[in-house]
Amino acid sequence: MRHSTREMADRAADLTAVLLASPTVESVSEVLHAYGEQPGDLGLTAEDVTAMRAVADRLREVFAAADVDEAAGLLNRLLAGVARPPRLTTHGGQAAWHLHVDGHDDAPWAEWFLASSAMALAVLLTDNQRVPGGICAAPGCGRPFVDSAGGSPQRFCSSRCATRVRVAGHRARRDAAPGGGSAGISPRGPAPARGAERTPGGGDAGIDP
């Protein structure tokens, strides 16, 4: 299991995304394994997944917070309800020393998920003085993500979503422009290259000005 603050926050975002979709023991276990849980059966049950989904609903509110003050208030409430005195553990020598704020090493999965996620997001908030993440602005996505970089707040969960929205916006502006048309062909575009096929109306076939 990896224990850096950023990795714990990323794990919180990825688990939240899976849990708010159509979660199964297998899909949740896959995320946990990807973040370093020991291979094999994790002892996760359908009841655990249901309880973790309720936690994901609360964490999503943090990712969706409008500003840092709202995010801090939400995290304070989460920590007040779940956090216990901090302790260091190696899980009986199975991991490097790391910090826990849940009740004990064998705490229920939902308790562990809430406590570790709230702690990681709270640390990112204090380090960067901004909302520690967001909800992807791409239509049809809505995936939570972690934002710990400087500069302008991140709007998308991935470069793929950012590119999709940028391309859609470009096409919409092109089509809305006078004479743009669905094909984006200017009626007074440049003359075709020698030998280029002309359309019956005189336009250039397949040429975007």
C-alpha positions in Angstrom: 0.0 0.0 0.0 1.3 3.4 -1.0 0.9 6.2 1.6 1.9 9.6 0.2 -0.7 12.3 0.7 -1.3 12.7 -3.0 -1.6 8.9 -3.6 -4.1 8.7 -0.8 -6.1 11.6 -2.2 -6.0 10.1 -5.7 -7.2 6.8 -4.2 -10.1 8.6 -2.6 -11.1 10.2 -5.9 -10.8 6.9 -7.8 -12.8 5.0 -5.2 -15.4 7.7 -5.1 -15.8 7.5 -8.9 -16.2 3.7 -8.9 -18.5 3.7 -5.9 -20.9 6.3 -7.3 -21.2 4.3 -10.6 -22.3 0.7 -10.3 -19.9 -0.7 -7.7 -19.2 -4.3 -7.1 -16.8 -6.1 -4.8 -14.7 -6.8 -7.8 -14.5 -3.2 -9.1 -13.8 -1.7 -5.7 -11.1 -4.4 -5.0 -9.5 -3.6 -8.4 -9.0 0.0 -7.3 -7.6 -1.1 -3.9 -5.2 -3.5 -5.5 -4.1 -0.7 -7.9 -3.1 1.4 -4.9 -1.1 -1.3 -3.3 -3.4 -3.5 -1.2 -2.1 -7.1 -1.0 -3.0 -9.3 -3.9 -5.8 -11.8 -3.4 -9.0 -11.7 -1.4 -9.3 -8.5 0.6 -12.3 -9.8 2.7 -14.4 -7.1 1.1 -18.2 -7.8 1.1 -21.2 -6.4 -0.6 -22.2 -4.8 2.7 -18.8 -3.1 2.8 -19.3 -1.8 -0.7 -22.7 -0.4 0.3 -21.2 1.4 3.3 -18.3 2.7 1.3 -20.8 4.1 -1.3 -22.4 6.2 1.4 -18.9 7.5 2.3 -18.3 8.3 -1.4 -21.5 10.5 -1.4 -20.0 12.6 1.4 -16.6 12.8 -0.2 -18.1 13.9 -3.5 -19.4 17.0 -1.7 -15.8 17.9 -0.8 -14.6 17.5 -4.4 -17.6 19.6 -5.5 -17.1 22.4 -3.0 -17.5 25.9 -4.4 -14.6 27.4 -2.5 -11.9 26.5 0.1 -14.0 27.6 3.0 -16.8 25.3 2.1 -14.4 22.4 1.5 -12.7 23.0 4.9 -16.1 23.0 6.7 -17.1 19.8 5.1 -13.8 18.1 5.9 -14.0 19.4 9.5 -17.4 17.7 9.9 -16.1 14.4 8.4 -13.0 14.4 10.6 -15.1 15.2 13.7 -17.2 12.2 13.1 -14.6 9.6 12.2 -11.1 10.6 13.2 -9.4 9.1 16.2 -6.1 9.9 17.8 -3.4 9.6 15.1 -1.2 6.5 15.4 1.6 4.9 13.4 1.3 1.4 12.2 3.0 -1.2 10.0 0.0 -3.6 10.0 2.0 -6.2 11.7 5.1 -5.6 9.6 3.2 -5.9 6.3 3.8 -2.3 5.3 6.1 0.7 6.0 5.3 2.9 9.0 2.4 5.2 8.1 -0.2 7.3 9.8 -3.8 6.2 10.5 -6.7 8.2 12.1 -9.3 5.4 12.0 -10.1 3.4 15.1 -7.8 0.5 14.7 -5.9 -1.6 12.0 -9.0 -3.8 11.5 -11.5 -1.0 11.3 -14.3 -1.6 8.8 -13.5 -0.7 5.2 -16.0 2.3 5.2 -14.4 3.8 8.4 -10.9 3.4 6.9 -12.0 4.9 3.6 -13.6 7.9 5.2 -10.8 8.6 7.7 -7.9 8.1 5.3 -9.6 10.1 2.6 -10.6 13.0 4.8 -7.1 13.2 6.3 -5.4 13.2 2.9 -7.8 15.9 1.4 -7.4 18.0 4.5 -3.6 18.0 4.2 -3.8 19.0 0.5 -6.2 21.8 1.4 -3.8 23.2 4.0 -0.8 22.8 1.8 -2.3 24.6 -1.2 -5.1 26.7 0.4 -7.6 25.7 -2.2 -10.3 23.1 -2.7 -8.3 19.8 -3.0 -10.1 18.6 -6.1 -13.1 19.1 -8.3 -15.7 17.4 -10.4 -14.9 17.0 -14.1 -16.7 19.7 -16.2 -16.8 17.6 -19.3 -20.4 16.8 -20.3 -21.3 13.2 -19.4 -18.3 12.7 -17.2 -18.7 14.2 -13.7 -15.7 12.2 -12.3 -14.1 13.5 -9.2 -10.4 14.4 -9.4 -7.6 15.7 -7.2 -6.1 19.2 -7.9 -2.9 20.0 -6.0 -1.1 21.9 -8.8 -0.5 25.6 -8.8 -2.1 28.1 -11.2 -5.7 28.1 -12.2 -8.0 25.5 -10.7 -8.3 22.4 -12.8 -11.6 21.8 -14.6 -11.2 18.3 -16.0 -10.3 14.9 -14.7 -8.0 14.1 -17.6 -6.4 15.5 -20.8 -8.8 13.4 -22.7 -11.9 15.1 -21.3 -10.2 18.6 -21.7 -9.4 17.8 -25.4 -13.0 16.5 -26.0 -14.5 19.7 -24.7 -12.0 21.9 -26.5 -12.7 20.2 -29.8 -16.5 20.4 -29.3 -16.2 24.1 -28.5 -14.1 24.7 -31.6 -16.6 22.9 -33.8 -19.5 24.8 -32.2 -17.8 28.2 -32.9 -17.0 27.2 -36.4 -20.5 26.1 -37.2 -22.0 29.2 -35.6 -19.7 31.5 -37.7 -21.4 33.3 -40.7 -21.1 31.0 -43.6 -19.6 28.3 -41.5 -22.0 25.6 -42.2 -21.8 22.0 -41.0 -18.8 21.3 -43.3 -17.0 24.5 -42.3 -16.4 25.5 -45.9 -16.1 29.2 -46.8 -18.1 30.1 -49.9 -15.2 32.4 -51.0 -12.3 30.1 -50.0 -9.0 29.9 -51.8 -8.8 28.5 -55.3 -8.2 24.7 -55.4 -4.9 23.3 -56.2 -4.3 22.2 -59.8 -6.4 19.1 -60.5 -8.5 19.4 -57.4 -12.1 18.3 -57.8 -14.7 21.0 -57.9 -18.2 20.6 -56.5 -21.2 21.5 -58.7 -21.5 24.8 -56.8 -17.9 25.8 -57.4 -16.7 25.0 -53.8 -13.7 22.9 -53.0 -14.5 19.4 -52.0 -13.2 18.4 -48.7 -11.1 21.6 -48.2 -11.4 23.5 -44.9 -10.3 27.1 -45.3 
